[in-house]
Amino acid sequence: MIIKRCNQNPEKEIDRLTTAGKSPILGGCVFRPFHSQRFAEIVFLAISTSEQVKGYGTRLMNRLKAHAQTVGIQYFVTYADNNAIEYFRKQGFTKHLQMPETRWKGYIKDYSGSTMMQCKIHKGIDYENISNTIKMQRDFIVNKIHEIINKRVYPALDFADKNADKEYDFNEILGLLEAGWTKKDYEAAKGTEEKSFE
C-alpha cells in the first residue's frame, strides 16, 4: 500500500484503509510530493512487526522509487528516527544531503529527535527489478571467480637454502607463458631491483 499524502493525519488515513479491506496489510507508506521542486517527503513508512526482515520494506521502497521515476521526482527526503536510520541507509538514503537546500527548505517541517536523510532517484535504474539485476551481477562475478579458481595451479619453485642463488630459466617456470609473459618480459623483470612479477 502506497498512499500519496492528502491530509494532515496519515495515521488516521492508514487506520481507515487497513480496517476497510479484507486482505491483511503488511505495511504502508505515506509520502508528500512536491512536483515543482522534484522531490517527495516520505512522511510515514511502516511494515508490520511480524513481517519485518522479510524484504517487504525493500519491495515497498523500490515500488515507490519506480513510481517517482514516472512522475519526475528526483529525490526522497525523510526524517528518520534512530530505529529507522539503518533501514533507510540500506535503501540508498544518506545523511549527506545532495539536493540543494533551496529546493526543500520551507517545504518540509523540521522534526526534533530525528535525522534528515535523502535518497537520489536514478533514472537509469529499474527499481522494480533491481533484485534480479543484482542477482545476475552477483552470479556473473561468482562465475568469473570460479573460472579463475579453476585455472591450472603449478607447483611452486624450490627456493630451499641450497638453491637460494639459483636463477630459473624462463622455460623452467611453469605457467609464465600461459599467463601472457614472454621471455623478453621475464628477462626485463629479472633485471629490476624488486624482482617482482606483478
N, C-alpha and C positions, 0 to 999 in steps of 0.2 A: 504494500500500500504506500503510495506516494501522494502527498497532498500539497497543492500549492496553497500557501497561507492566504486565506481570505478574510479572516477575522483576527481579533486580538487575543483569542483564547484557544491555542492549539490543543491543550489537554482535553478541554471540553469537546472539541470537534472530533478528536480521536476516540474519545469515550463513546460519543454518539455513533460513530461509524463502526466501531468494533462490536457494539452490542446490537446493532441493527442487522448484521449479516448472520448467516447460518454457518459459514466456514470459519474455523479458528484463524485469528490474525496472529501471525508470528512476530510482526514488528511493523514499524512505520517511520515515516519521515515527513516533517513539515518544513517547507522552505519558502522563502520570500524572494522572488526575482526582482531585480532592478534592471530592466531591459535597457534603459538609456545608458546605464553605467556598465553594462555587460558583465554583471556578477549577480550571484544569488547568495543569500544568507541561509544557512541551514540552522533553523530555529530549534528544531527538536528532532532527534533520531533515537529510536529505541528498538531493541529486539527483546522479546520475551525472555526472561531469565532462563527458563527451561530449554530455550532454543539457541542460546548463545554458544559461541565457539563451534558452530556447525557451518559457517560460511554464509549465513543469511545476511549478515550485516554487509559483507563484501558484495554480495549479489545486489543488494538494495542500493548501495553506493554506486556500483557500476551501472546499474539501470538509470540512476539519477544523472550520472555523468553523460550517458548516451543521450538522454533527453536534453540535457544542457547543450550538447553539440547542435541539436536540431533547432534550437531557438536562439543561438548566438551568444550563449553565456560562456565567458572565458575563465571565470574564477568562481570558486566557492569560498565563502568566509563563514567561520563559525566560532563561537566561544565555547571551548571545551573545558569541562570541569576536570579535576585531577584524575578521576576514574576513566575518562574518555580520551585523554591525550594519546595514549598508546594506540587505541583503535584508529583514531584519525591519522596518526603518523603512518600506520600500516596502509592506509587508504591514499597516501600520497600528500597528506597535509603537512605543512611545516609552520614553525613559529616565525621563521624569517619571511617577512611579507615582501612579495614581489610586485603586487599590484600597487600602483601609485596611490598614496593616501588620499589624494583629491577625488579619486573615484568612489571611495567608500565612506570617507569622513562625513558625518552629518546624515548619513543614510541609515546606519545601524546604531543601536544603542550599545554603550559600553556596559559590561557586566563585571562587577567586582567578584573576586574569588574564582575567576575563570581565565583561561588563556586563549587569546585570539590566535586562530590558526587559519591558514589559507591553502588552497589547492588550485593549481592551474589545470584547466581542461584543455588537453591537446587535441587538435583537430584530426590528426592522423592516426589516433589510437581507436581501435574497435573495442570499446569498453565492454560490450556485452559478450564478446568472445575472447576477452583478454586471458582467461584461464586456459583456454585451448591454445592460444598463441604462446603463452609461457611454457605450457607442457611441450609443445613442438620444439621450442628453442632448447628446453632442458634435454629432451630426447636427442636432439641434434648434437649437443655438446657431449652428452654421455657417450653417444656412438663414436664421436671423434676421439674421446679419451680411450675408449676400448680399442680403436684402431691403433692408437699409439702404444697402448699397453701390450697389444698382441704382436707388435713388431718383434723381430728376432733379437734376442739378447745374446751377446757374445761373451765368452769367458774373459775375465779380467786379465790384464797384463801382469806378469810376475815381476814385482819390484822388490823381491826379497833382498836382504843385505848383499848377498853375493852378486846380484845383478844390478845393484843400485846405479852403477855408472854406464850400464848398457844403453845404447841408443837403438831404438827399434826402427827397422826399415818400414817404409810405407806399406808394403805388402804383408808385413808381419802383424799389422794392427787390423784385426778383423772389424768390419763394419764401416771403416772410413769411406770406402768407395760408395757403399750403399747410402751413406749419409750425405753424399754430394761433394765430398772432398776430392781434390786432385793431388797428385804427387807434388806439384808446384806449391799448392796451398800448405801442404804438410811441411815442406822444406822451409817455407817462409815462416810458418808458426814456430818451428823449432828454433829459428833464429831470433825470436823475440825473447825478451828478458823473462816474462812470466811463464813461458812455455804453456800457454793456455790454448785450448782448442775450442773455446766457446765463441 
